[in-house]
Amino acid sequence: MKRFDAKQMPMTAAAISMIAAPLFLVASALVSPQLKSDEGAQIGVIAAHATRWYWFTLLLLIGSILLIPALFGIAALLHERSPRLANIGGGLAILGSLVAIGDVMSQFVSWQMAANGADRQQMAALLHRFDTAAGVGVVFSVGGLAVLVGVILLTIGLIRTRIAPAWAAVGLSAATLLNVVAFSSASAAGVAVSWVVLLVAMGYIGRGLLARAPGTLMV
């Protein structure tokens, strides 16, 4: 019987999160109704597809939460060979992901804005004020920039140390960049593609970590 090693539990949990997080995110894209850049149009879409919007938000929230241990795991893999990139890249990526969780939670508010009995015009105006508020925009912009720069630094570290194949490491950055652009332009198709790319790249790293002892090369 194989001896139980408690020290491997955190990395095993991280590896599972690397697979589970993008799976939930892909599922959120599959149930997502159309995304709109116009607040009034988006309220109308949510009202017409309230259940789908709820499940889209819930699945997106679960996937976003699971990204935190997944990113911790990637940074931990990198830390022994490139501690500076691991600390800075991992810290920025996790900071940006925490901001993203707050952004996702706000979609539950949008879900209730479109509920029966709410004044559609007033709710659209309120949503527009929220979306265009400078104080809110700064927080989300910093969060998006942090996660993008952080993941790029992790990608550089993974390639330099040969901990993961170059294509998988680049896939992390490509998925993050595409996701930021897609959400900013309200492209549901782009968001879906970004999550699929993340699933392929991060899922591969997580699967390799589950199959091999921590610290061994995946190339």
C-alpha positions as CSV (number, residue, x, y, z in Angstrom):
1,M,0.0,0.0,0.0
2,K,1.3,3.5,-0.9
3,R,2.2,5.6,2.1
4,F,0.0,8.6,2.6
5,D,2.0,11.8,2.3
6,A,0.2,14.8,3.9
7,K,2.7,17.2,2.3
8,Q,1.4,16.5,-1.1
9,M,-2.2,17.3,-0.3
10,P,-2.0,21.1,-1.0
11,M,-0.4,20.5,-4.4
12,T,-2.9,17.7,-5.2
13,A,-5.7,20.1,-4.3
14,A,-4.1,22.8,-6.5
15,A,-3.8,20.3,-9.4
16,I,-7.5,19.4,-9.1
17,S,-8.4,23.1,-9.1
18,M,-6.3,23.6,-12.3
19,I,-8.7,21.1,-14.0
20,A,-11.9,22.0,-12.2
21,A,-11.7,25.8,-12.5
22,P,-11.6,26.0,-16.3
23,L,-14.3,23.2,-16.5
24,F,-16.7,25.4,-14.5
25,L,-15.8,28.4,-16.5
26,V,-16.4,26.6,-19.8
27,A,-19.8,25.4,-18.3
28,S,-20.6,29.0,-17.5
29,A,-20.0,30.0,-21.1
30,L,-22.2,27.2,-22.4
31,V,-25.2,28.5,-20.4
32,S,-24.5,32.2,-20.8
33,P,-27.1,34.3,-22.6
34,Q,-25.9,36.9,-25.0
35,L,-23.7,39.6,-23.6
36,K,-24.4,43.3,-24.4
37,S,-22.3,46.4,-24.0
38,D,-25.5,48.5,-23.7
39,E,-26.9,48.4,-20.2
40,G,-30.6,48.6,-21.3
41,A,-30.1,45.8,-23.8
42,Q,-28.3,43.7,-21.2
43,I,-31.1,44.2,-18.7
44,G,-33.5,43.0,-21.4
45,V,-31.5,39.9,-22.1
46,I,-31.3,39.1,-18.4
47,A,-35.0,39.5,-18.0
48,A,-35.7,37.2,-20.9
49,H,-33.2,34.6,-19.7
50,A,-33.2,35.0,-15.9
51,T,-32.5,31.4,-15.0
52,R,-29.6,31.1,-17.6
53,W,-28.1,34.3,-16.2
54,Y,-28.2,33.0,-12.7
55,W,-26.5,29.7,-13.6
56,F,-24.0,31.6,-15.8
57,T,-23.1,33.8,-12.8
58,L,-23.0,30.9,-10.3
59,L,-20.8,28.7,-12.5
60,L,-18.6,31.7,-13.3
61,L,-18.3,32.4,-9.5
62,I,-17.3,28.8,-8.7
63,G,-14.7,28.7,-11.5
64,S,-13.3,32.1,-10.4
65,I,-13.0,30.9,-6.8
66,L,-11.2,27.7,-7.9
67,L,-8.7,29.8,-9.9
68,I,-7.2,31.0,-6.7
69,P,-5.8,27.7,-5.5
70,A,-4.9,26.8,-9.1
71,L,-2.8,30.0,-9.4
72,F,-1.3,29.3,-6.0
73,G,-0.3,25.9,-7.3
74,I,1.3,27.2,-10.4
75,A,3.3,29.8,-8.4
76,A,4.3,27.0,-6.0
77,L,5.6,24.9,-8.8
78,L,7.7,27.8,-10.0
79,H,8.9,29.0,-6.7
80,E,11.8,26.7,-6.1
81,R,13.5,27.5,-9.4
82,S,12.4,31.1,-9.9
83,P,11.1,32.6,-6.6
84,R,11.0,36.2,-7.8
85,L,8.8,35.4,-10.8
86,A,6.7,33.1,-8.7
87,N,6.1,35.7,-5.9
88,I,5.5,38.7,-8.2
89,G,3.6,36.9,-10.9
90,G,1.6,34.7,-8.5
91,G,0.8,37.7,-6.3
92,L,-0.4,39.8,-9.1
93,A,-2.4,37.0,-10.7
94,I,-4.2,36.2,-7.5
95,L,-4.8,39.8,-6.7
96,G,-6.5,40.3,-10.1
97,S,-8.5,37.1,-9.7
98,L,-9.8,38.3,-6.3
99,V,-11.0,41.5,-7.9
100,A,-12.6,39.4,-10.7
101,I,-14.6,37.5,-8.0
102,G,-16.1,40.8,-6.9
103,D,-16.9,41.6,-10.5
104,V,-18.7,38.3,-10.9
105,M,-20.7,38.8,-7.7
106,S,-22.1,42.1,-9.1
107,Q,-23.8,40.0,-11.8
108,F,-26.2,38.7,-9.1
109,V,-27.2,42.3,-8.6
110,S,-27.9,42.6,-12.4
111,W,-30.0,39.5,-12.2
112,Q,-32.2,41.1,-9.6
113,M,-32.3,44.4,-11.5
114,A,-34.1,42.5,-14.3
115,A,-36.6,40.8,-11.9
116,N,-40.3,41.2,-12.3
117,G,-41.6,44.4,-10.8
118,A,-38.4,46.4,-11.3
119,D,-38.5,49.5,-13.4
120,R,-36.5,48.5,-16.5
121,Q,-35.5,52.0,-17.4
122,Q,-34.4,53.0,-13.9
123,M,-32.4,49.7,-13.5
124,A,-30.7,50.3,-16.9
125,A,-29.8,53.8,-15.8
126,L,-28.4,52.5,-12.4
127,L,-26.4,49.8,-14.2
128,H,-25.0,52.4,-16.5
129,R,-24.0,54.6,-13.6
130,F,-22.3,51.6,-12.0
131,D,-20.4,50.6,-15.2
132,T,-19.2,54.2,-15.8
133,A,-18.3,55.2,-12.3
134,A,-14.7,56.1,-12.1
135,G,-14.2,54.6,-8.7
136,V,-15.5,51.2,-9.9
137,G,-13.7,51.4,-13.2
138,V,-10.3,51.9,-11.6
139,V,-10.7,48.9,-9.4
140,F,-11.7,46.5,-12.2
141,S,-9.1,48.0,-14.6
142,V,-6.3,47.5,-12.0
143,G,-7.6,44.0,-11.4
144,G,-7.6,43.1,-15.1
145,L,-4.1,44.5,-15.6
146,A,-2.8,42.7,-12.5
147,V,-4.0,39.3,-13.5
148,L,-2.7,39.8,-17.1
149,V,0.7,40.9,-16.0
150,G,0.9,38.2,-13.3
151,V,0.0,35.4,-15.7
152,I,2.5,36.6,-18.2
153,L,5.2,36.6,-15.5
154,L,4.2,33.1,-14.6
155,T,4.3,32.1,-18.2
156,I,7.9,33.4,-18.6
157,G,8.9,31.5,-15.5
158,L,7.3,28.3,-16.6
159,I,9.1,28.5,-20.0
160,R,12.5,29.4,-18.5
161,T,12.5,26.7,-15.9
162,R,10.9,24.1,-18.3
163,I,8.4,23.1,-15.6
164,A,5.6,23.1,-18.3
165,P,5.7,22.8,-22.1
166,A,6.0,26.2,-23.8
167,W,2.6,25.8,-25.5
168,A,0.8,25.2,-22.2
169,A,2.6,28.2,-20.5
170,V,1.8,30.5,-23.5
171,G,-1.8,29.2,-23.4
172,L,-2.3,30.6,-19.9
173,S,-1.4,34.1,-21.1
174,A,-3.3,33.8,-24.4
175,A,-6.4,32.7,-22.5
176,T,-6.1,35.5,-20.0
177,L,-5.6,38.2,-22.7
178,L,-8.4,36.9,-24.8
179,N,-10.7,36.7,-21.8
180,V,-10.0,40.3,-20.8
181,V,-10.6,41.6,-24.3
182,A,-13.7,39.4,-24.8
183,F,-15.4,40.5,-21.6
184,S,-14.5,44.2,-22.3
185,S,-16.2,43.9,-25.7
186,A,-19.1,41.8,-24.4
187,S,-18.3,38.9,-26.8
188,A,-19.8,35.7,-25.4
189,A,-18.1,33.7,-28.1
190,G,-14.7,35.2,-27.3
191,V,-15.2,34.5,-23.6
192,A,-16.1,30.9,-24.4
193,V,-13.0,30.4,-26.5
194,S,-10.8,31.9,-23.8
195,W,-12.1,29.4,-21.2
196,V,-11.5,26.5,-23.6
197,V,-7.9,27.7,-24.2
198,L,-7.5,27.9,-20.4
199,L,-8.9,24.4,-20.0
200,V,-6.5,23.0,-22.5
201,A,-3.4,24.8,-21.0
202,M,-4.1,24.8,-17.3
203,G,-5.8,21.4,-17.4
204,Y,-2.7,19.9,-19.0
205,I,-0.5,21.3,-16.3
206,G,-2.9,20.1,-13.6
207,R,-3.1,16.6,-15.1
208,G,0.7,16.4,-15.3
209,L,1.0,17.4,-11.7
210,L,-1.4,14.7,-10.6
211,A,0.4,12.1,-12.7
212,R,3.9,13.1,-11.6
213,A,5.7,13.9,-8.3
214,P,5.8,17.7,-7.7
215,G,8.9,19.4,-9.1
216,T,9.5,17.0,-12.0
217,L,9.6,18.3,-15.6
218,M,6.4,18.0,-17.6
219,V,8.2,18.3,-21.0
